[in-house]
Amino acid sequence: MLTNSLESYRRIVGGLEPLAPEESERLAWLAKAGAREARRELIERHLWIVVETARFFAAPFGLVQGSRLISAGNRALIRAATAYRPWCDGGFVEFAISEIMAAMREEFVAAA
């Protein structure tokens, strides 16, 4: 069962349409060129990754509060949107997932 914070966050994020890979790449290029609105949309439209990854970490043991996972995941998603290099890092989703999982893993280890 999801914690209340994860469930609430999932409801909020659930209304956002996921981006097609081509649209993610287009937004990533615009964000790299300095378009703040493109960076914001890139982050917002990939918040579903934070929810799904937090569910992965929270489900088996419940050791980490959902709000801590969400916070760590959001910070990692923002870092990923800033650090992502569309010309050599592969797809944005894969890049973001690796960043988010690393951040949540740290939260998980810290809570254990």
One Martini backbone bead per residue (centre of mass of N, CA, C, O) as a GRO file, in nm:
protein
  112
    1MET     BB    1   0.098   0.035   0.020
    2LEU     BB    2   0.061   0.357   0.001
    3THR     BB    3   0.138   0.639   0.100
    4ASN     BB    4  -0.016   0.933   0.133
    5SER     BB    5   0.190   1.108  -0.023
    6LEU     BB    6   0.203   0.929  -0.276
    7GLU     BB    7  -0.097   0.933  -0.345
    8SER     BB    8  -0.127   1.237  -0.375
    9TYR     BB    9   0.091   1.276  -0.590
   10ARG     BB   10  -0.031   1.085  -0.800
   11ARG     BB   11  -0.289   1.252  -0.846
   12ILE     BB   12  -0.150   1.507  -0.950
   13VAL     BB   13   0.032   1.371  -1.179
   14GLY     BB   14  -0.184   1.196  -1.338
   15GLY     BB   15  -0.283   1.450  -1.531
   16LEU     BB   16  -0.025   1.414  -1.687
   17GLU     BB   17   0.111   1.396  -1.988
   18PRO     BB   18   0.309   1.211  -2.149
   19LEU     BB   19   0.591   1.204  -2.336
   20ALA     BB   20   0.733   1.184  -2.613
   21PRO     BB   21   1.051   1.132  -2.703
   22GLU     BB   22   1.063   1.369  -2.908
   23GLU     BB   23   0.960   1.587  -2.709
   24SER     BB   24   1.180   1.558  -2.500
   25GLU     BB   25   1.412   1.632  -2.688
   26ARG     BB   26   1.313   1.910  -2.769
   27LEU     BB   27   1.306   2.028  -2.481
   28ALA     BB   28   1.603   1.974  -2.415
   29TRP     BB   29   1.721   2.160  -2.630
   30LEU     BB   30   1.580   2.417  -2.531
   31ALA     BB   31   1.693   2.411  -2.243
   32LYS     BB   32   1.994   2.426  -2.328
   33ALA     BB   33   1.930   2.717  -2.470
   34GLY     BB   34   1.741   2.860  -2.218
   35ALA     BB   35   1.447   2.752  -2.193
   36ARG     BB   36   1.250   2.764  -1.921
   37GLU     BB   37   0.979   2.643  -2.016
   38ALA     BB   38   1.098   2.377  -2.121
   39ARG     BB   39   1.218   2.283  -1.852
   40ARG     BB   40   0.956   2.282  -1.692
   41GLU     BB   41   0.807   2.078  -1.874
   42LEU     BB   42   1.008   1.849  -1.853
   43ILE     BB   43   0.967   1.811  -1.553
   44GLU     BB   44   0.656   1.786  -1.521
   45ARG     BB   45   0.621   1.545  -1.744
   46HIS     BB   46   0.828   1.358  -1.536
   47LEU     BB   47   0.692   1.298  -1.249
   48TRP     BB   48   0.611   0.998  -1.285
   49ILE     BB   49   0.889   0.884  -1.216
   50VAL     BB   50   0.886   0.950  -0.919
   51VAL     BB   51   0.643   0.779  -0.842
   52GLU     BB   52   0.737   0.501  -0.947
   53THR     BB   53   1.004   0.494  -0.784
   54ALA     BB   54   0.881   0.531  -0.501
   55ARG     BB   55   0.714   0.274  -0.508
   56PHE     BB   56   0.953   0.083  -0.523
   57PHE     BB   57   1.081   0.176  -0.239
   58ALA     BB   58   0.818   0.161  -0.048
   59ALA     BB   59   0.681  -0.121  -0.073
   60PRO     BB   60   0.859  -0.348   0.070
   61PHE     BB   61   0.920  -0.174   0.366
   62GLY     BB   62   0.859   0.133   0.459
   63LEU     BB   63   1.123   0.305   0.557
   64VAL     BB   64   1.039   0.538   0.368
   65GLN     BB   65   0.913   0.822   0.327
   66GLY     BB   66   0.740   0.955   0.073
   67SER     BB   67   0.837   1.252   0.101
   68ARG     BB   68   1.140   1.187   0.077
   69LEU     BB   69   1.130   1.058  -0.203
   70ILE     BB   70   1.005   1.291  -0.355
   71SER     BB   71   1.218   1.500  -0.291
   72ALA     BB   72   1.458   1.347  -0.411
   73GLY     BB   73   1.333   1.308  -0.694
   74ASN     BB   74   1.290   1.605  -0.770
   75ARG     BB   75   1.583   1.693  -0.748
   76ALA     BB   76   1.686   1.488  -0.961
   77LEU     BB   77   1.513   1.589  -1.198
   78ILE     BB   78   1.632   1.870  -1.207
   79ARG     BB   79   1.922   1.781  -1.252
   80ALA     BB   80   1.866   1.623  -1.513
   81ALA     BB   81   1.758   1.867  -1.681
   82THR     BB   82   2.036   2.016  -1.657
   83ALA     BB   83   2.251   1.775  -1.740
   84TYR     BB   84   2.135   1.703  -1.995
   85ARG     BB   85   2.258   1.549  -2.311
   86PRO     BB   86   2.113   1.495  -2.613
   87TRP     BB   87   2.384   1.413  -2.782
   88CYS     BB   88   2.487   1.163  -2.541
   89ASP     BB   89   2.255   1.040  -2.313
   90GLY     BB   90   2.014   0.968  -2.454
   91GLY     BB   91   1.738   0.930  -2.303
   92PHE     BB   92   1.569   1.103  -2.067
   93VAL     BB   93   1.431   0.885  -1.902
   94GLU     BB   94   1.682   0.716  -1.841
   95PHE     BB   95   1.843   0.942  -1.709
   96ALA     BB   96   1.638   1.014  -1.486
   97ILE     BB   97   1.613   0.739  -1.351
   98SER     BB   98   1.906   0.717  -1.255
   99GLU     BB   99   1.899   0.970  -1.076
  100ILE     BB  100   1.654   0.896  -0.897
  101MET     BB  101   1.756   0.624  -0.791
  102ALA     BB  102   2.007   0.732  -0.652
  103ALA     BB  103   1.860   0.922  -0.454
  104MET     BB  104   1.673   0.704  -0.324
  105ARG     BB  105   1.891   0.516  -0.229
  106GLU     BB  106   2.008   0.712  -0.025
  107GLU     BB  107   1.750   0.732   0.146
  108PHE     BB  108   1.727   0.432   0.208
  109VAL     BB  109   2.002   0.400   0.352
  110ALA     BB  110   1.957   0.626   0.567
  111ALA     BB  111   1.698   0.469   0.696
  112ALA     BB  112   1.842   0.182   0.775
   0.00000   0.00000   0.00000
